[in-house]
Amino acid sequence: MMKPDQISVRLNGEALEVARGSSLDALLASRNIAADSMASARNGEFVARSARSACLLADGDEITLFMPIVGG
């Protein structure tokens, strides 16, 4: 059973419980994910690395991490 101060999110399909008010940055840090090498999206919308600390998670959010494709 989820605690009242936690929310449920999915990270690449894995269900997780995180503290209410957590940022995307905090989620990645708590999972020891090398966030500098990953691109991220919340509910299908791209989140820039510089915006992750201001991106507060909400109950039911779907977070996707992926390797960015670069080149020309």
N, C-alpha and C positions, 0 to 999 in steps of 0.2 A: 504494500500500500504506500502511495506517495505521500510524503510529508507536505503540510500546507505551505511551507516556504520553498517548495521545489516545483519545477515544471518538467514536462516531458517533451523531449525533442528527438529527432532522428538525425544521426550523422552517418552519411553514406549508407542509409538503410538500417543502422543499428540504433535501437531504442535506448535512450539515456535519460537519466534524471539529473537536472542541474539546478543550482540555486536560482530562485526567482531574481531577476535583475542582472543575470550574467550577460556579459558581452560575448560576441563571437570570438574575440581575442582570448578571453578567459577560458572559453570552452576548449579552444585549440591548445592552450597552455596546459590545461588540466589533463589532456590526453597525450601530452608530450609529442605533439605533432609539429614538425619543422615547417611552420606556416609560411616562411619566406619562399619556399619552393613550391607552394601550392596556390592555386586559384580557388576562390570560394564563391558559393551562391547560397542565398537563403530563399527558400520557396521559389526557386527557379530564376531569381534575379541576382545578377553578378554583384558581389560586394568587394570593392577594392581593398587592398591591404591597409591603406591609410584610413579606411572607414570602419574597420573591424572593431576597434575599441568603442566606437559610438553605436555599433549595431547591437542593440539589446534584444536578446532572444525572448520569444513568446511561446506559450504553451502550444505544442503542435507544430512548431517550425520544423521544416525539412532542410537540413544543411548538407550541401554537396561539396566535396573537395575533389579537385582534379588537377592534373598536370597541365599547365598552360601550353598552348601550341604557339611557338614563335617561329619567325623566319619569313622568308619572302619568296 
